Amino acid sequence: MAVDARRPTTAERDAQRNALAAEWRRLARGATFVAILTSPATFALLHVANDWSIGWSIIGTILIIAAFRGLIDVIAHRFVPRASLYGAGRELLDEDVVSRRRLWWWRSLYRRLFQLTLWLGIPCLILYAINGTTPADIVNSISTFFSNPQSVATLLILGLQIPLLFFANLLILFGPLLFFGLKQMKGYEPGDADWGVKLADVRGQAEPKQEVTRVIELWQSGDEFRKAGGKPERGLLFIGAPGTGKTMLSKGIATSFNSPIVTMPGSGFAQTFIGMDVIIVQFLLAKARRLARKWGGQCIVFIDEIDAVGRRRQGVGAGSFGFSQPPSSIHDHLFYGRWGALTPTDWETPEWRERVFRSRAPESAPVYPVGLQSMVDRINGFFFPGGMMGGQGGGLALNQLLVQMDGIDEPPFFRKWATKKFNTLLDALYIVPRNIGRLKLRIRPAKPRQEQVYFIGATNVPLEQLDPALLRPGRMGRHIYFRTPTKIDRLDIFDLYLGKVDHVPELDTEKRRDELARITNGYSPAMIEQVCSMALTYAHSDGREAFEWADLVEAITTVEAGTAQNVEYAPDQSRATAIHEAGHAIASHVYISNADHTRLSIRKRGSSLGHYQLMQKEERVGGVAFRHEEVAKLVMVLGAMAAEHVFYGENSTGVGGDVQSVTMGVGMLVGAAAIGPEPVDLRGRVPESEREEREQELMDRFERIGNQIINRLSGGPMMGDVIGAALGDRFKRRAAARILGQAYLTALACMHHNREGVARVAETLMERGELYGDEVTDVLDAADLSAPEIDLLDEDLWPQVAA
């Protein structure tokens, strides 16, 4: 049977709440009145009956009254519901806070007294049952023990020795491990450190430098900004490939700004045992706060390679079901090292530079020396067999670092604790008012620390690999990207370092500076500095005060000596290599309009006998390109194979890298970009009744050529899942083969049409061995090269391919 229970209205609920609150206040006042009424009897009992002094009697009376009053509160709140104060006024809310503090204090005190009574009473009962020992006997024994000075001294010594021995054992076991972690933590005060790096020396990164300068100036003088209602960024995150200037900019900050800085590598948080990384973070923040207090309230913490501690934690996913992330660029699957990305021929793009700079990243230095590391591994294997639980790589450090970032503005712990305890004690005594007039009788709440600790992290991994909790606003929410040096950036870097060394005036011309920036594609600022210094070394060794262009070229060759080998080729091999590289250069010169030639060489580098290098004139953001531009790259790569066929009637095994490259490239085009072959149009060339059949026949011939070129070897970087999925589809594979066939036929026609130019370029290359910058452009321009008219119905144009 349903019951019609009418809900009370808001006004009725408010009236009930106010009535209950009024009853609570009436009960509290009544209990206080009773306690005060009995206070003279309590005083008389203590002073007269027990012969206490007046002072102690007053104190005892106050404590007994407060204890009685607290007992009433504990019992009352056990049986009477508390009034809801939602939406109540400020006065009622303040009273409720005081009431809750008093209740918590006395409830906790009585609970502990009850537990203490049980812990002491049960043993006393047992002793009494066994041998008749009374509580008075126990008290007398304890009193006799403590009345003996020797017994007290022995107890104190043991009380000190046992904790000291415990901490000494911990220090012996964990001290050396913590020492090598803390050793990597460096603190620098203004005037302590000068790395010889100023902000003006950080070149090629104008936007990051401007952003960092703006933020740090705000950190240093942020009081006005806070008063205006602003909230400064807590942390910055430097993102960029290794060698792009992140650490150099941090050194410039430490040198140029009048703030202390604490540096720490991310690998320093990787400790052997769980919890040690948390201790490292605590030491780091304590050191930063101490320096901040000393130097006016600000300190900067720089954590290099923060990805070592801040990687995405397990279970924090970012993917979606059913799809895999495509590679960001072809260089993620096909990379030959510093001297080649698509092939042993360099094609400088932003994606290529990112891949080159990532390949130079040094391995993180070990936290412990080799000898100590072996001992750590043995200890870890003993305590945690199978590798479980040990060596967490800073897993807990990230949690602690996030907590510390959020807690920088909190009041000091001990000051906050002491304030809470003192104010609660006064509230629990009932008789001490909160204020007398304007005089407050409570300690004011502890204020947040005045010192500010700011964080700068540096990483060379994508943001997707870092923990989202680290990247949110209020932590490291300000992201500053460092790009790999473009041609314009390298011009800026050369302006800095050439200005520091003596050189001939010719190197200050716009033409030479532009050429320098072109031929040093893929160079980091440190490599450019090394080239300038080494060129001056060569000039001084020849008795010259200033270096010349030839010295710079020789220095560039020396910097690359790890991959360039001075080997003697046989005459026929030298010519074949020169023709191969000339094929690349000529196809690029004819078909790629957005390219600058930077190097043409037949010097051996790695496994490559020769080398052709170029760069984009105008860089495309995001690597976006149209179909004709991508096909032109395929023609450039296949130009070497076509040149070998024109001069030798066959190709060598040296085209293996080219074949691998075009297979990967065309697989990306058909599989990821929906690019297909160019349709054949024979309208007006053949009878209309035969046109469709002849067009299909030509497309089939392109397909047979492409199928012969496609790399079919298993293994190797080109056999990744992305390319395998594309070429595993029958329709996509046919499209890929036809695109390659068209590209190869274009390259073959170009080599036939410019045969004399190919021979002339090859001869020049054999004579000089290596050409740089404008030298390459001048040789190609002098060869009088042009694009041929391609007639698909000309049988002499088509290569012979077995059916």
Order of alpha helices (4+ residues) and beta strands (2+ residues): alpha-alpha-alpha-alpha-alpha-alpha-beta-alpha-alpha-beta-alpha-beta-alpha-beta-alpha-beta-alpha-alpha-alpha-alpha-beta-beta-beta-alpha-beta-alpha-alpha-alpha-alpha-beta-alpha-beta-beta-beta-alpha-alpha-alpha-alpha-alpha-alpha-beta-alpha
